[in-house]
Amino acid sequence: MGEGEHTIIGKIPRERLNQIASRKLSALGIPVRLGADRETLEGELAFAGRVQHPVTGQTIARGRFVVTGHDHLRFLDAPLSALGEVNFYEHERATGLEVSVAQALGRRTAALQDLAARMRSLRLETALDPERLAVRALVKTATHAFEVLGGPESVRVSRVAPVGGRPFEVAPDFPTLDLSDFASPTDLEIYLVGSVSRMRPAAPAPALTPPPTSAPTLAATPAPRNALTLAALAQVFGDDAMLAPNAMVELVKEFAYGNTRYRFVATREMGTRFKGRVIGPNGDVWSDRFDLASFPGTAKVVALALGAAAPGAEARPPPAPAPAASSEVPSHLLPHPGEIWVMSVVVEEAGPDEVRYVGTDIDGRPYGAARVLKRSDFEAVFAQDRGGWRLLIQIDQVQDGSVIYRQLDRQRQPMGAPRKMSSAILVANFVPEAAAY
């Protein structure tokens, strides 16, 4: 992935990257789940016998991993953790990914063997470290013993044992070694002894006793990139613009408390009277009607409902930034003409006249701000499928940072005139129908 793609991937919400990765891994038959932080995708890859430990020769049956970005995984346990990030998106079958892992181990082993030969040319005794998948050598002098650890990426001093003193791990910021700088073992020994004063010990491991944990705090979360905010409306229409006397209005603000997301929703009933709700993972935490004149503020209401300390004064968020152009979206995420793309939603409340719905994340839970449509419009656009609702669109053209598309009705027939949408918005909210599950 090029530098430009890294920049654009960083602009796509984490939930959307997880959704892309989850669908691809599921297509490969590799189950994943959200970790304890509710942000990181993790899983376990079972191997069919092609992956062997390059040092011991034992078969590696499985490997735990976390997902990085939308197309790479990183193994957590030795020896696979030495491989760094592994691309899974380029494979069509799990067997291809397994072969790729085995080949990466083979390439690393070959590189380690070349490195060991260069170390032996300096008359160093070498061994392969089975845990770190690195070449280990010991350089002994009259005053110190130095552990040198090398891999394809670098060779560095990892540990120093002074004669009669206490050994210590060397901080990783000590410069790496270029073996070609040393014509003989004596040159290497002289350099290491002369550099001892610069080999500061690595920071000690954290204490086993965890520090006292502070009470969780309530924090407002920023609106999604493509959300329409009050700040954006005020910037365009001015602070003195008025609402029609009884126009339907629904305002949404999201908060995080103790690693859990909550949504505050205020629905206008008439004039300055609203119905408010605080919604958590298991439904309503609080619900009541209020008048604007007596309302203490969103943060205070949510804090009281959750028994939390209210955050400081809420700052008005800036208008959402414009979405990235399609030319900046990685090519393998772009749609192709003729494809059908899908947005999945769940219905929060269905009345005789209106339907309130919200998009879902990879776990099928509500994500982002809720929206309201007339019931007839909702049922004309969304089709019920597998316990949820889906909006289908067909891609006609991809051009100039946008896509030209048509909505499909419940019979999968085009309806209405072609419309235009930013490719970045499409990628952030829709998935190809072939990848939907």
KEGU-317173 format. One record per residue (C-alpha): x, y, z. Coordinates in nm, 4 decimals, padded with zeros to 6 digits. Example, Ala and Ser with C-alpha at 12.3 -4.5 7.8 and 13.67 -1.06 7.14 Angstrom:
2
<marlum u="01.2300" v="-00.4500" w="00.7800"/>
<marlum u="01.3670" v="-00.1060" w="00.7140"/>
This chain:
437
<marlum u="00.0000" v="00.0000" w="00.0000"/>
<marlum u="00.1404" v="00.3380" w="-00.1010"/>
<marlum u="00.1765" v="00.6416" w="00.1239"/>
<marlum u="-00.1266" v="00.8075" w="-00.0329"/>
<marlum u="-00.3437" v="00.5038" w="00.0340"/>
<marlum u="-00.2318" v="00.4989" w="00.3983"/>
<marlum u="-00.3442" v="00.8630" w="00.4260"/>
<marlum u="-00.6893" v="00.7943" w="00.2835"/>
<marlum u="-00.7382" v="00.4732" w="00.4803"/>
<marlum u="-00.6727" v="00.6843" w="00.7903"/>
<marlum u="-00.9732" v="00.9012" w="00.6941"/>
<marlum u="-01.2149" v="00.6064" w="00.6784"/>
<marlum u="-01.3847" v="00.5369" w="01.0163"/>
<marlum u="-01.2394" v="00.2486" w="01.2173"/>
<marlum u="-01.5775" v="00.0746" w="01.2181"/>
<marlum u="-01.5848" v="00.0798" w="00.8380"/>
<marlum u="-01.2292" v="-00.0591" w="00.8095"/>
<marlum u="-01.3289" v="-00.3358" w="01.0503"/>
<marlum u="-01.6355" v="-00.4105" w="00.8403"/>
<marlum u="-01.4281" v="-00.4399" w="00.5216"/>
<marlum u="-01.1755" v="-00.6665" w="00.6941"/>
<marlum u="-01.4442" v="-00.8755" w="00.8647"/>
<marlum u="-01.6295" v="-00.9443" w="00.5423"/>
<marlum u="-01.3123" v="-01.0450" w="00.3615"/>
<marlum u="-01.1960" v="-01.2739" w="00.6433"/>
<marlum u="-01.5434" v="-01.4265" w="00.6693"/>
<marlum u="-01.5321" v="-01.4945" w="00.2956"/>
<marlum u="-01.2048" v="-01.6787" w="00.3620"/>
<marlum u="-01.3750" v="-01.8813" w="00.6360"/>
<marlum u="-01.1768" v="-01.7117" w="00.9147"/>
<marlum u="-01.3988" v="-01.5953" w="01.2060"/>
<marlum u="-01.3145" v="-01.2680" w="01.3804"/>
<marlum u="-01.4580" v="-01.0751" w="01.6734"/>
<marlum u="-01.4134" v="-00.7399" w="01.8417"/>
<marlum u="-01.1573" v="-00.7423" w="02.1220"/>
<marlum u="-01.2013" v="-00.6151" w="02.4756"/>
<marlum u="-01.1456" v="-00.2560" w="02.3602"/>
<marlum u="-01.4462" v="-00.2932" w="02.1222"/>
<marlum u="-01.2316" v="-00.1513" w="01.8422"/>
<marlum u="-00.9684" v="-00.4105" w="01.7493"/>
<marlum u="-01.0636" v="-00.7121" w="01.5398"/>
<marlum u="-00.9029" v="-01.0346" w="01.6577"/>
<marlum u="-00.9218" v="-01.3983" w="01.5599"/>
<marlum u="-00.7409" v="-01.7271" w="01.5246"/>
<marlum u="-00.6178" v="-01.8788" w="01.1995"/>
<marlum u="-00.6184" v="-02.2595" w="01.1872"/>
<marlum u="-00.3541" v="-02.4148" w="00.9618"/>
<marlum u="-00.3887" v="-02.7384" w="00.7659"/>
<marlum u="-00.0316" v="-02.8573" w="00.8210"/>
<marlum u="00.1638" v="-02.6448" w="00.5739"/>
<marlum u="00.3148" v="-02.4155" w="00.8397"/>
<marlum u="00.6102" v="-02.5526" w="01.0351"/>
<marlum u="00.8390" v="-02.3971" w="01.2927"/>
<marlum u="01.1608" v="-02.3221" w="01.0987"/>
<marlum u="01.3851" v="-02.4034" w="01.3969"/>
<marlum u="01.2169" v="-02.7003" w="01.5676"/>
<marlum u="01.0411" v="-02.8435" w="01.2620"/>
<marlum u="00.7185" v="-02.8836" w="01.4592"/>
<marlum u="00.3874" v="-02.8198" w="01.2849"/>
<marlum u="00.2159" v="-02.4956" w="01.3879"/>
<marlum u="-00.1543" v="-02.5726" w="01.4211"/>
<marlum u="-00.2931" v="-02.2222" w="01.4651"/>
<marlum u="-00.2010" v="-01.8598" w="01.5205"/>
<marlum u="-00.3803" v="-01.5833" w="01.7107"/>
<marlum u="-00.3893" v="-01.2486" w="01.5309"/>
<marlum u="-00.5221" v="-00.8933" w="01.5311"/>
<marlum u="-00.6270" v="-00.7002" w="01.2206"/>
<marlum u="-00.4388" v="-00.3855" w="01.1201"/>
<marlum u="-00.6087" v="-00.1489" w="00.8775"/>
<marlum u="-00.8505" v="-00.3318" w="00.6506"/>
<marlum u="-00.6193" v="-00.5746" w="00.4708"/>
<marlum u="-00.3393" v="-00.6954" w="00.7009"/>
<marlum u="-00.3131" v="-00.9108" w="01.0121"/>
<marlum u="-00.0406" v="-00.9370" w="01.2742"/>
<marlum u="00.0218" v="-01.2569" w="01.4679"/>
<marlum u="00.0470" v="-01.2291" w="01.8463"/>
<marlum u="00.2475" v="-01.5373" w="01.9431"/>
<marlum u="00.5983" v="-01.6564" w="01.8598"/>
<marlum u="00.7300" v="-01.7553" w="01.6164"/>
<marlum u="00.4689" v="-01.6071" w="01.3785"/>
<marlum u="00.4821" v="-01.2697" w="01.5558"/>
<marlum u="00.8280" v="-01.2193" w="01.4033"/>
<marlum u="00.6725" v="-01.1926" w="01.0559"/>
<marlum u="00.5197" v="-00.8485" w="01.1138"/>
<marlum u="00.2097" v="-00.7572" w="00.9120"/>
<marlum u="00.0756" v="-01.0155" w="00.6649"/>
<marlum u="-00.1584" v="-00.9204" w="00.3783"/>
<marlum u="-00.4748" v="-01.1337" w="00.3748"/>
<marlum u="-00.6835" v="-00.9250" w="00.1345"/>
<marlum u="-00.4945" v="-01.0429" w="-00.1735"/>
<marlum u="-00.5971" v="-01.4063" w="-00.1210"/>
<marlum u="-00.9127" v="-01.5733" w="-00.2503"/>
<marlum u="-00.8878" v="-01.8797" w="-00.0235"/>
<marlum u="-00.7605" v="-01.9468" w="00.3266"/>
<marlum u="-00.5195" v="-02.2027" w="00.1832"/>
<marlum u="-00.3526" v="-01.9233" w="-00.0134"/>
<marlum u="-00.3049" v="-01.7242" w="00.3060"/>
<marlum u="-00.1581" v="-02.0302" w="00.4791"/>
<marlum u="00.0859" v="-02.0826" w="00.1924"/>
<marlum u="00.1815" v="-01.7144" w="00.2132"/>
<marlum u="00.2567" v="-01.7478" w="00.5871"/>
<marlum u="00.4663" v="-02.0589" w="00.5253"/>
<marlum u="00.6575" v="-01.8818" w="00.2484"/>
<marlum u="00.7178" v="-01.5788" w="00.4725"/>
<marlum u="00.8650" v="-01.8094" w="00.7363"/>
<marlum u="01.0825" v="-01.9675" w="00.4682"/>
<marlum u="01.2092" v="-01.6316" w="00.3448"/>
<marlum u="01.2899" v="-01.5214" w="00.6989"/>
<marlum u="01.4734" v="-01.8464" w="00.7692"/>
<marlum u="01.6838" v="-01.8079" w="00.4534"/>
<marlum u="01.7683" v="-01.4489" w="00.5497"/>
<marlum u="01.8660" v="-01.5627" w="00.9002"/>
<marlum u="02.0950" v="-01.8289" w="00.7576"/>
<marlum u="02.2712" v="-01.5668" w="00.5442"/>
<marlum u="02.3069" v="-01.3432" w="00.8492"/>
<marlum u="02.4443" v="-01.6306" w="01.0573"/>
<marlum u="02.7075" v="-01.6944" w="00.7895"/>
<marlum u="02.8170" v="-01.3284" w="00.8032"/>
<marlum u="02.8389" v="-01.3468" w="01.1821"/>
<marlum u="03.0454" v="-01.6648" w="01.1626"/>
<marlum u="03.2859" v="-01.4858" w="00.9297"/>
<marlum u="03.3635" v="-01.2674" w="01.2325"/>
<marlum u="03.4261" v="-01.5912" w="01.4244"/>
<marlum u="03.1124" v="-01.5478" w="01.6332"/>
<marlum u="02.9271" v="-01.8519" w="01.7613"/>
<marlum u="02.5676" v="-01.8248" w="01.6422"/>
<marlum u="02.2380" v="-01.9948" w="01.7163"/>
<marlum u="01.8803" v="-01.9467" w="01.5976"/>
<marlum u="01.6508" v="-01.8175" w="01.8709"/>
<marlum u="01.3284" v="-02.0213" w="01.8280"/>
<marlum u="01.1062" v="-01.7674" w="02.0058"/>
<marlum u="01.2248" v="-01.4485" w="01.8403"/>
<marlum u="01.3168" v="-01.6087" w="01.5053"/>
<marlum u="01.6469" v="-01.4237" w="01.5114"/>
<marlum u="02.0174" v="-01.5087" w="01.5038"/>
<marlum u="02.1752" v="-01.4871" w="01.8476"/>
<marlum u="02.5496" v="-01.4442" w="01.9092"/>
<marlum u="02.7544" v="-01.3829" w="02.2227"/>
<marlum u="03.0558" v="-01.1491" w="02.2147"/>
<marlum u="03.2796" v="-01.1966" w="02.5202"/>
<marlum u="03.5430" v="-00.9449" w="02.6306"/>
<marlum u="03.7532" v="-00.9114" w="02.9447"/>
<marlum u="03.4972" v="-00.6817" w="03.1064"/>
<marlum u="03.1604" v="-00.7589" w="02.9454"/>
<marlum u="02.9536" v="-01.0152" w="02.7589"/>
<marlum u="02.7302" v="-00.8761" w="02.4835"/>
<marlum u="02.4274" v="-01.0543" w="02.3394"/>
<marlum u="02.3855" v="-00.9594" w="01.9728"/>
<marlum u="02.0487" v="-01.0322" w="01.8125"/>
<marlum u="01.9950" v="-01.0099" w="01.4389"/>
<marlum u="01.7151" v="-01.0456" w="01.1880"/>
<marlum u="01.6497" v="-00.9442" w="00.8257"/>
<marlum u="01.5549" v="-00.5959" w="00.9446"/>
<marlum u="01.8599" v="-00.5168" w="01.1650"/>
<marlum u="02.1365" v="-00.6391" w="01.3966"/>
<marlum u="02.1446" v="-00.4905" w="01.7451"/>
<marlum u="02.2914" v="-00.5332" w="02.0931"/>
<marlum u="02.0075" v="-00.6730" w="02.3046"/>
<marlum u="02.1711" v="-00.7488" w="02.6398"/>
<marlum u="02.4909" v="-00.6648" w="02.8316"/>
<marlum u="02.6363" v="-00.8617" w="03.1244"/>
<marlum u="02.9228" v="-00.6769" w="03.3024"/>
<marlum u="03.1750" v="-00.9049" w="03.4720"/>
<marlum u="03.0808" v="-00.9024" w="03.8406"/>
<marlum u="02.7815" v="-00.6786" w="03.7707"/>
<marlum u="02.4106" v="-00.7140" w="03.6999"/>
<marlum u="02.3051" v="-00.7857" w="03.3374"/>
<marlum u="02.0647" v="-00.5439" w="03.1722"/>
<marlum u="01.8554" v="-00.5227" w="02.8567"/>
<marlum u="01.9748" v="-00.2544" w="02.6153"/>
<marlum u="01.7229" v="00.0129" w="02.5180"/>
<marlum u="01.6098" v="-00.0215" w="02.1552"/>
<marlum u="01.7247" v="00.3318" w="02.0679"/>
<marlum u="02.0914" v="00.2251" w="02.0767"/>
<marlum u="02.2197" v="00.2316" w="01.7149"/>
<marlum u="02.2018" v="-00.0914" w="01.5177"/>
<marlum u="02.5182" v="-00.2685" w="01.4034"/>
<marlum u="02.6442" v="-00.2825" w="01.0454"/>
<marlum u="02.8598" v="-00.5954" w="01.0370"/>
<marlum u="03.0436" v="-00.4707" w="00.7282"/>
<marlum u="03.1992" v="-00.1980" w="00.9461"/>
<marlum u="03.4042" v="-00.4566" w="01.1356"/>
<marlum u="03.6949" v="-00.6290" w="00.9624"/>
<marlum u="03.7675" v="-00.8619" w="01.2537"/>
<marlum u="03.6213" v="-00.9820" w="01.5857"/>
<marlum u="03.8656" v="-00.7504" w="01.7642"/>
<marlum u="03.7197" v="-00.4461" w="01.5870"/>
<marlum u="03.3700" v="-00.5472" w="01.7006"/>
<marlum u="03.4853" v="-00.6053" w="02.0595"/>
<marlum u="03.6620" v="-00.2665" w="02.0751"/>
<marlum u="03.3492" v="-00.0917" w="01.9446"/>
<marlum u="03.1166" v="-00.2640" w="02.1915"/>
<marlum u="03.3362" v="-00.1988" w="02.4972"/>
<marlum u="03.3795" v="00.1644" w="02.3945"/>
<marlum u="03.0020" v="00.2048" w="02.3568"/>
<marlum u="02.8976" v="00.0572" w="02.6919"/>
<marlum u="02.8432" v="00.4018" w="02.8422"/>
<marlum u="02.5826" v="00.4731" w="02.5693"/>
<marlum u="02.3987" v="00.1442" w="02.6189"/>
<marlum u="02.1444" v="00.2588" w="02.8711"/>
<marlum u="01.9181" v="-00.0060" w="03.0263"/>
<marlum u="01.5753" v="-00.0524" w="02.8770"/>
<marlum u="01.2815" v="00.0777" w="03.0785"/>
<marlum u="01.1704" v="-00.1748" w="03.3417"/>
<marlum u="00.8557" v="-00.3750" w="03.2826"/>
<marlum u="00.5402" v="-00.2324" w="03.4401"/>
<marlum u="00.4736" v="-00.3378" w="03.7981"/>
<marlum u="00.2520" v="-00.6421" w="03.8395"/>
<marlum u="00.0260" v="-00.4506" w="04.0779"/>
<marlum u="-00.1936" v="-00.2291" w="03.8615"/>
<marlum u="-00.2255" v="00.1352" w="03.9587"/>
<marlum u="-00.5520" v="00.2451" w="04.1175"/>
<marlum u="-00.8137" v="00.2816" w="03.8501"/>
<marlum u="-01.0056" v="00.6035" w="03.8300"/>
<marlum u="-01.3796" v="00.6117" w="03.7866"/>
<marlum u="-01.4915" v="00.6084" w="03.4227"/>
<marlum u="-01.5662" v="00.9485" w="03.2755"/>
<marlum u="-01.8380" v="01.0554" w="03.0382"/>
<marlum u="-01.7098" v="01.2011" w="02.7125"/>
<marlum u="-01.8930" v="01.3287" w="02.4061"/>
<marlum u="-01.7884" v="01.1549" w="02.0849"/>
<marlum u="-01.7496" v="01.3461" w="01.7573"/>
<marlum u="-02.0177" v="01.3203" w="01.4941"/>
<marlum u="-01.9535" v="01.0911" w="01.1936"/>
<marlum u="-01.7740" v="01.2576" w="00.9025"/>
<marlum u="-02.0806" v="01.2687" w="00.6806"/>
<marlum u="-02.3299" v="01.3712" w="00.9520"/>
<marlum u="-02.5260" v="01.6941" w="00.9152"/>
<marlum u="-02.4545" v="01.8966" w="01.2307"/>
<marlum u="-02.6231" v="02.2009" w="01.3813"/>
<marlum u="-02.2966" v="02.3885" w="01.3363"/>
<marlum u="-02.3058" v="02.3189" w="00.9623"/>
<marlum u="-02.6675" v="02.4389" w="00.9406"/>
<marlum u="-02.5900" v="02.7548" w="01.1369"/>
<marlum u="-02.2896" v="02.8265" w="00.9166"/>
<marlum u="-02.5051" v="02.8120" w="00.6048"/>
<marlum u="-02.8368" v="02.9579" w="00.7253"/>
<marlum u="-02.7188" v="03.1689" w="01.0201"/>
<marlum u="-02.7940" v="03.1442" w="01.3921"/>
<marlum u="-03.1202" v="03.3388" w="01.3508"/>
<marlum u="-03.2807" v="03.0957" w="01.1021"/>
<marlum u="-03.6131" v="02.9562" w="01.2294"/>
<marlum u="-03.7798" v="02.6168" w="01.2315"/>
<marlum u="-04.1340" v="02.5865" w="01.1052"/>
<marlum u="-04.3725" v="02.5898" w="01.4066"/>
<marlum u="-04.4363" v="02.2149" w="01.4187"/>
<marlum u="-04.1737" v="02.0733" w="01.1838"/>
<marlum u="-04.0378" v="01.7302" w="01.2719"/>
<marlum u="-03.6884" v="01.7554" w="01.4270"/>
<marlum u="-03.4717" v="01.4808" w="01.5755"/>
<marlum u="-03.1348" v="01.5638" w="01.7307"/>
<marlum u="-02.8699" v="01.3054" w="01.8168"/>
<marlum u="-02.5557" v="01.3266" w="02.0293"/>
<marlum u="-02.3344" v="01.0306" w="02.1215"/>
<marlum u="-02.1266" v="00.9727" w="02.4344"/>
<marlum u="-01.8752" v="00.7164" w="02.5594"/>
<marlum u="-01.8782" v="00.5958" w="02.9195"/>
<marlum u="-01.6716" v="00.3050" w="03.0515"/>
<marlum u="-01.5910" v="00.1744" w="02.6978"/>
<marlum u="-01.9628" v="00.1729" w="02.6129"/>
<marlum u="-02.1367" v="00.4022" w="02.3665"/>
<marlum u="-02.4639" v="00.5754" w="02.4480"/>
<marlum u="-02.6836" v="00.7873" w="02.2251"/>
<marlum u="-02.8980" v="01.0817" w="02.3351"/>
<marlum u="-03.1961" v="01.1408" w="02.1059"/>
<marlum u="-03.4343" v="01.4368" w="02.1317"/>
<marlum u="-03.7484" v="01.4272" w="01.9139"/>
<marlum u="-03.9559" v="01.7411" w="01.8755"/>
<marlum u="-04.3247" v="01.6928" w="01.9523"/>
<marlum u="-04.4575" v="02.0491" w="01.9328"/>
<marlum u="-04.3121" v="02.3957" w="01.9748"/>
<marlum u="-04.0361" v="02.3767" w="02.2354"/>
<marlum u="-04.1474" v="02.0417" w="02.3774"/>
<marlum u="-03.9305" v="01.7368" w="02.3076"/>
<marlum u="-03.9181" v="01.3707" w="02.4002"/>
<marlum u="-03.5701" v="01.2673" w="02.5111"/>
<marlum u="-03.4101" v="00.9225" w="02.5263"/>
<marlum u="-03.0720" v="00.7895" w="02.6390"/>
<marlum u="-03.0100" v="00.4644" w="02.4510"/>
<marlum u="-02.7493" v="00.2050" w="02.5464"/>
<marlum u="-02.6544" v="-00.1393" w="02.4124"/>
<marlum u="-02.9563" v="-00.2974" w="02.5856"/>
<marlum u="-03.2137" v="-00.0320" w="02.5029"/>
<marlum u="-03.3409" v="00.2817" w="02.6766"/>
<marlum u="-03.1577" v="00.3912" w="02.9918"/>
<marlum u="-03.3743" v="00.7007" w="03.0350"/>
<marlum u="-03.6791" v="00.8425" w="02.8598"/>
<marlum u="-03.8872" v="01.1514" w="02.9383"/>
<marlum u="-04.0451" v="01.4624" w="02.7905"/>
<marlum u="-03.9013" v="01.8071" w="02.8528"/>
<marlum u="-03.9293" v="02.1711" w="02.7540"/>
<marlum u="-03.6276" v="02.3616" w="02.6277"/>
<marlum u="-03.6635" v="02.6262" w="02.8985"/>
<marlum u="-03.6091" v="02.3705" w="03.1767"/>
<marlum u="-03.3621" v="02.1392" w="03.0027"/>
<marlum u="-03.0218" v="02.1426" w="03.1831"/>
<marlum u="-02.8184" v="02.0284" w="02.8831"/>
<marlum u="-02.7449" v="01.7033" w="02.7039"/>
<marlum u="-02.4289" v="01.6129" w="02.8951"/>
<marlum u="-02.5897" v="01.6681" w="03.2358"/>
<marlum u="-02.8933" v="01.4563" w="03.1488"/>
<marlum u="-02.6814" v="01.1685" w="03.0182"/>
<marlum u="-02.4522" v="01.1915" w="03.3221"/>
<marlum u="-02.7500" v="01.1753" w="03.5607"/>
<marlum u="-02.8980" v="00.8803" w="03.3711"/>
<marlum u="-02.5703" v="00.6861" w="03.3941"/>
<marlum u="-02.4647" v="00.8025" w="03.7401"/>
<marlum u="-02.1538" v="00.9619" w="03.5914"/>
<marlum u="-01.9730" v="01.2883" w="03.6454"/>
<marlum u="-02.0817" v="01.5425" w="03.3863"/>
<marlum u="-01.8051" v="01.6571" w="03.1511"/>
<marlum u="-01.7109" v="02.0225" w="03.1121"/>
<marlum u="-01.8986" v="02.2640" w="02.8969"/>
<marlum u="-01.9695" v="02.1120" w="02.5610"/>
<marlum u="-01.7991" v="02.2813" w="02.2723"/>
<marlum u="-01.9874" v="02.3140" w="01.9465"/>
<marlum u="-01.8240" v="02.0796" w="01.6951"/>
<marlum u="-01.7042" v="02.2190" w="01.3645"/>
<marlum u="-01.8782" v="02.1274" w="01.0424"/>
<marlum u="-01.7983" v="01.7802" w="00.9232"/>
<marlum u="-01.5083" v="01.7803" w="00.6750"/>
<marlum u="-01.5778" v="01.7085" w="00.3133"/>
<marlum u="-01.5367" v="01.3416" w="00.2199"/>
<marlum u="-01.2248" v="01.2327" w="00.0382"/>
<marlum u="-01.2358" v="01.2137" w="-00.3371"/>
<marlum u="-01.2715" v="00.8822" w="-00.5156"/>
<marlum u="-00.9305" v="00.9220" w="-00.6776"/>
<marlum u="-00.7839" v="00.8961" w="-00.3291"/>
<marlum u="-00.9752" v="00.5780" w="-00.2351"/>
<marlum u="-00.7638" v="00.2606" w="-00.2819"/>
<marlum u="-00.8501" v="00.1016" w="-00.6141"/>
<marlum u="-00.9417" v="-00.2370" w="-00.4659"/>
<marlum u="-01.2189" v="-00.0710" w="-00.2600"/>
<marlum u="-01.3799" v="00.1090" w="-00.5563"/>
<marlum u="-01.7011" v="-00.0231" w="-00.7155"/>
<marlum u="-01.7356" v="-00.1348" w="-01.0759"/>
<marlum u="-02.0195" v="-00.0533" w="-01.3175"/>
<marlum u="-02.2988" v="-00.3077" w="-01.2963"/>
<marlum u="-02.2324" v="-00.4032" w="-00.9343"/>
<marlum u="-02.5065" v="-00.3874" w="-00.6718"/>
<marlum u="-02.4059" v="-00.2326" w="-00.3373"/>
<marlum u="-02.5951" v="-00.2614" w="-00.0097"/>
<marlum u="-02.6525" v="-00.0519" w="00.3030"/>
<marlum u="-02.7933" v="-00.2512" w="00.5972"/>
<marlum u="-03.0032" v="-00.0846" w="00.8685"/>
<marlum u="-03.2149" v="-00.1798" w="01.1676"/>
<marlum u="-03.5457" v="-00.0186" w="01.2558"/>
<marlum u="-03.5520" v="00.1483" w="01.5980"/>
<marlum u="-03.9174" v="00.2520" w="01.5869"/>
<marlum u="-04.1861" v="00.1943" w="01.3262"/>
<marlum u="-04.5034" v="00.4000" w="01.3529"/>
<marlum u="-04.8018" v="00.4136" w="01.1218"/>
<marlum u="-04.6599" v="00.7177" w="00.9423"/>
<marlum u="-04.2840" v="00.7228" w="01.0052"/>
<marlum u="-03.9919" v="00.4852" w="01.0529"/>
<marlum u="-03.6787" v="00.5658" w="01.2527"/>
<marlum u="-03.3795" v="00.3567" w="01.1480"/>
<marlum u="-03.0025" v="00.3476" w="01.1943"/>
<marlum u="-02.7093" v="00.1879" w="01.0123"/>
<marlum u="-02.5369" v="-00.1133" w="01.1673"/>
<marlum u="-02.1751" v="-00.1993" w="01.2401"/>
<marlum u="-02.0071" v="-00.5363" w="01.1796"/>
<marlum u="-02.1788" v="-00.6851" w="01.4866"/>
<marlum u="-02.5236" v="-00.5744" w="01.3743"/>
<marlum u="-02.5452" v="-00.3051" w="01.6425"/>
<marlum u="-02.6617" v="00.0516" w="01.5695"/>
<marlum u="-02.3860" v="00.2828" w="01.4490"/>
<marlum u="-02.4076" v="00.6567" w="01.3819"/>
<marlum u="-02.7064" v="00.8872" w="01.3928"/>
<marlum u="-03.0632" v="00.7638" w="01.3505"/>
<marlum u="-03.2702" v="00.8871" w="01.0571"/>
<marlum u="-03.6441" v="00.9217" w="00.9948"/>
<marlum u="-03.8411" v="00.8556" w="00.6759"/>
<marlum u="-04.2080" v="00.8465" w="00.5960"/>
<marlum u="-04.3169" v="00.4848" w="00.6205"/>
<marlum u="-04.4208" v="00.4731" w="00.2549"/>
<marlum u="-04.0812" v="00.6101" w="00.1449"/>
<marlum u="-03.8929" v="00.3705" w="00.3724"/>
<marlum u="-04.0782" v="00.0641" w="00.2454"/>
<marlum u="-04.0359" v="00.1779" w="-00.1146"/>
<marlum u="-03.6578" v="00.2010" w="-00.0757"/>
<marlum u="-03.5608" v="-00.0647" w="00.1808"/>
<marlum u="-03.6224" v="-00.4363" w="00.1419"/>
<marlum u="-03.6577" v="-00.6688" w="00.4420"/>
<marlum u="-03.3944" v="-00.9412" w="00.4512"/>
<marlum u="-03.2701" v="-01.1817" w="00.7218"/>
<marlum u="-03.4263" v="-00.9923" w="01.0086"/>
<marlum u="-03.3056" v="-00.6519" w="00.8913"/>
<marlum u="-03.3579" v="-00.4033" w="00.6100"/>
<marlum u="-03.1375" v="-00.3292" w="00.3113"/>
<marlum u="-03.1086" v="-00.0463" w="00.0597"/>
<marlum u="-02.9895" v="-00.1661" w="-00.2813"/>
<marlum u="-02.8229" v="00.0539" w="-00.5426"/>
<marlum u="-02.6793" v="-00.0347" w="-00.8820"/>
<marlum u="-02.3565" v="00.1316" w="-00.9968"/>
<marlum u="-02.3803" v="00.2814" w="-01.3475"/>
<marlum u="-02.0525" v="00.4759" w="-01.3733"/>
<marlum u="-01.7402" v="00.5546" w="-01.1709"/>
<marlum u="-01.5888" v="00.8877" w="-01.2704"/>
<marlum u="-01.4205" v="01.2028" w="-01.1354"/>
<marlum u="-01.4223" v="01.1009" w="-00.7692"/>
<marlum u="-01.7897" v="01.0001" w="-00.7728"/>
<marlum u="-02.0235" v="00.7201" w="-00.8696"/>
<marlum u="-02.3403" v="00.7470" w="-01.0750"/>
<marlum u="-02.5990" v="00.5059" w="-00.9363"/>
<marlum u="-02.9672" v="00.4178" w="-00.9365"/>
<marlum u="-03.1752" v="00.2952" w="-00.6462"/>
<marlum u="-03.3425" v="-00.0429" w="-00.6840"/>
<marlum u="-03.6942" v="-00.1173" w="-00.5653"/>
<marlum u="-03.8025" v="-00.4313" w="-00.3794"/>
<marlum u="-03.8230" v="-00.6140" w="-00.7128"/>
<marlum u="-03.4610" v="-00.5092" w="-00.7840"/>
<marlum u="-03.5689" v="-00.2789" w="-01.0658"/>
<marlum u="-03.4159" v="00.0703" w="-01.1125"/>
<marlum u="-03.6338" v="00.3498" w="-00.9789"/>
<marlum u="-03.6065" v="00.7222" w="-01.0412"/>
<marlum u="-03.3347" v="00.9157" w="-01.2192"/>
<marlum u="-02.9628" v="00.8354" w="-01.1823"/>
<marlum u="-02.7969" v="01.0023" w="-00.8840"/>
<marlum u="-02.4417" v="01.1023" w="-00.7946"/>
<marlum u="-02.2480" v="01.0187" w="-00.4769"/>
<marlum u="-01.8876" v="01.0587" w="-00.3604"/>
<marlum u="-01.7021" v="00.7281" w="-00.3828"/>
<marlum u="-01.5651" v="00.7858" w="-00.0315"/>
<marlum u="-01.9201" v="00.8140" w="00.1066"/>
<marlum u="-02.0182" v="00.4985" w="-00.0816"/>
<marlum u="-01.7242" v="00.3025" w="00.0618"/>
<marlum u="-01.7945" v="00.4317" w="00.4137"/>
<marlum u="-02.1639" v="00.3302" w="00.4134"/>
<marlum u="-02.2202" v="00.0522" w="00.1578"/>
<marlum u="-02.0693" v="-00.2873" w="00.0756"/>
<marlum u="-02.0877" v="-00.4957" w="-00.2433"/>
<marlum u="-02.3883" v="-00.7267" w="-00.2340"/>
<marlum u="-02.1575" v="-01.0209" w="-00.3051"/>
<marlum u="-01.9758" v="-00.9486" w="00.0225"/>
<marlum u="-02.2871" v="-00.8913" w="00.2367"/>
<marlum u="-02.3751" v="-01.1582" w="00.4898"/>
